[in-house]
Amino acid sequence: MTTFDELKALLASDRSYRRFDASRPIANDTLSRLVELVRFCPSARNLQPLRYRIICSKDECAALFPALKWAGYLTDWDGPEEHERPTAYLIQCLDTRLTTNCLCDDGLQLEAITLGASTLGIHGCIIKAFNAATVSTVSNLPDYYKPLYVLALGYPAETVELTDTDGTMDADIRYYRDENDHHIVPKRPLDELIIG
Ligand SMILES: Cc1cc2nc3c(=O)[nH]c(=O)nc-3n(C[C@H](O)[C@H](O)[C@H](O)COP(=O)(O)O)c2cc1C
């Protein structure tokens, strides 16, 4: 049985990473095992309308990469260099034949996958800012599969740390790179999250 503290540590380790070791591929079988985790997620009306396309060949990864936008707050960074790029992607798609609204199934499933990946030393970044037409073409998606998110995955080649904001509503929540090139992510403190 997982303890509360173990779960908290796992969540704390489950950060967004954007620089990876491009020489370390992720096996298709590992990615299938990660997708399997979503079977245990709650689903609105238990409809389970989300599907995943696995991208892990070098050629497909290279074709997908230009469709993605990285780290909007890091305005002087153009995204990972070739040797730092993700070695796999999961394209989360909505089967629009089943519904046009998955409510929050998408986020719940992404979290399950990233938590599972963290236990294997694999990390990644949930990406919403992408060119949908390119993603659909590269992924060879029938038009009834609407890509909702791209989850970029790899073995990290950067250090990511959390810091607390100062607890004010207008605190600077933008992530940044510090003098050691560590990626720093400000999080609002507990006091601010609980109303009253
Ligand atoms: C719904 C959603 C969409 C996101 N889209 C992008 C994106 O398009 N590009 C990107 O670089 N990061 C994206 N992110 C990652 C966030 O920037 C990241 O979660 C945030 O900076 C907090 O860092 P953390 O995940 O380590 O807590 C997205 C995250 C979420 C939850």
The ligand as an SDF file (V2000), in Angstrom:
LIG
                    3D

 31 33  0  0  0  0  0  0  0  0999 V2000
   -3.1080   21.7510  -19.6570 C   0  0  0  0  0  0  0  0  0  0  0  0
   -1.6320   21.9950  -19.7780 C   0  0  0  0  0  0  0  0  0  0  0  0
   -1.1080   22.4920  -20.9550 C   0  0  0  0  0  0  0  0  0  0  0  0
    0.2770   22.7140  -21.0760 C   0  0  0  0  0  0  0  0  0  0  0  0
    0.7900   23.1160  -22.2790 N   0  0  0  0  0  0  0  0  0  0  0  0
    2.1230   23.3180  -22.3880 C   0  0  0  0  0  0  0  0  0  0  0  0
    2.6830   23.6840  -23.6450 C   0  0  0  0  0  0  0  0  0  0  0  0
    1.9820   23.8460  -24.6490 O   0  0  0  0  0  0  0  0  0  0  0  0
    4.0320   23.8540  -23.7240 N   0  0  0  0  0  0  0  0  0  0  0  0
    4.8410   23.6720  -22.6360 C   0  0  0  0  0  0  0  0  0  0  0  0
    6.0600   23.8330  -22.7590 O   0  0  0  0  0  0  0  0  0  0  0  0
    4.3340   23.3160  -21.4260 N   0  0  0  0  0  0  0  0  0  0  0  0
    3.0040   23.1340  -21.2920 C   0  0  0  0  0  0  0  0  0  0  0  0
    2.4720   22.7300  -20.0780 N   0  0  0  0  0  0  0  0  0  0  0  0
    3.3640   22.5220  -18.9170 C   0  0  0  0  0  0  0  0  0  0  0  0
    3.2080   23.6680  -17.8970 C   0  0  0  0  0  0  0  0  0  0  0  0
    3.9400   24.7750  -18.3450 O   0  0  0  0  0  0  0  0  0  0  0  0
    3.7340   23.1650  -16.5220 C   0  0  0  0  0  0  0  0  0  0  0  0
    2.8360   22.2000  -16.0310 O   0  0  0  0  0  0  0  0  0  0  0  0
    3.8680   24.3290  -15.5260 C   0  0  0  0  0  0  0  0  0  0  0  0
    4.9040   25.1930  -15.9150 O   0  0  0  0  0  0  0  0  0  0  0  0
    4.1320   23.8570  -14.1150 C   0  0  0  0  0  0  0  0  0  0  0  0
    5.2860   23.0410  -14.0570 O   0  0  0  0  0  0  0  0  0  0  0  0
    5.1660   21.6090  -13.4160 P   0  0  0  0  0  0  0  0  0  0  0  0
    4.3830   20.7510  -14.3970 O   0  0  0  0  0  0  0  0  0  0  0  0
    6.5620   21.1110  -13.2390 O   0  0  0  0  0  0  0  0  0  0  0  0
    4.4120   21.7490  -12.1370 O   0  0  0  0  0  0  0  0  0  0  0  0
    1.1190   22.4810  -19.9690 C   0  0  0  0  0  0  0  0  0  0  0  0
    0.5860   21.9760  -18.7770 C   0  0  0  0  0  0  0  0  0  0  0  0
   -0.7760   21.7370  -18.6910 C   0  0  0  0  0  0  0  0  0  0  0  0
   -1.3300   21.1690  -17.3930 C   0  0  0  0  0  0  0  0  0  0  0  0
  1  2  1  0
  2  3  1  0
  2 30  2  0
  3  4  2  0
  4  5  1  0
  4 28  1  0
  5  6  2  0
  6  7  1  0
  6 13  1  0
  7  8  2  0
  7  9  1  0
  9 10  1  0
 10 11  2  0
 10 12  1  0
 12 13  2  0
 13 14  1  0
 14 15  1  0
 14 28  1  0
 15 16  1  0
 16 17  1  0
 16 18  1  0
 18 19  1  0
 18 20  1  0
 20 21  1  0
 20 22  1  0
 22 23  1  0
 23 24  1  0
 24 25  2  0
 24 26  1  0
 24 27  1  0
 28 29  2  0
 29 30  1  0
 30 31  1  0
M  END
$$$$
